[in-house]
Amino acid sequence: MSTQSAPPIRPDMTMAEILGHYPSAKRALFQRYHVGGCSSCAFEQSDTLEKVCRDHNLLDVPGVVQHLLNSHEVDQRMQVEPREVKRWLAAGEKLLFLDLRQPDTIGAARVAGAEPIDFLNQAKYMQLPKDTRIAFLCQSGMASLDAAAYFAGHGFTQVFSVRGGVDAWSA
């Protein structure tokens, strides 16, 4: 979803409304403000953004809103359509295509060209050159977006999440 099609974020919106339109908001709030990641900094879905800011002593509510919008834009740039990844694979372009699903789930719906992530040796991926093109795949596109954001946060410059995950890949 692009920012243009989502409603503007208002301080009186509930967190459920914001997260429904801006899923990256949860990660963005935690990364920058340490809000929403544990029981001591949690918020309720029914809390308004204004209440969350007040409860966590975030005085610059417009700044928080801008940060959420900026994070959403970054997420949008990291997402890639399934057809684009299929084009990269068909053209033989250099790409590490990682499937984040659990092995039993992968077995039920294997995606050609996708390599199951090595959960036992995840550190090996951090040793790759930072310009390695990596596309992450999961069931719905949410876990892969988190993985892409994690790698981008560690300096990787060409990380992507397959928009819609396996659900969209199959469609």
Secondary structure, 3 states (H helix, E strand, C coil): CCHHHCCCCCCCCEHHHHHHHCCHHHHHHHHHHCCCCCHHHCCCCCCEHHHHHHHCCCCCHHHHHHHHHHHHHHHHHHEECHHHHHHHHHCCCCCEEEECCCHHHHHHCCCCCCEECCHHHCHHHHCCCCCCCEEEECCCCHHHHHHHHHHHHCCCCCEEEECCHHHHHHC
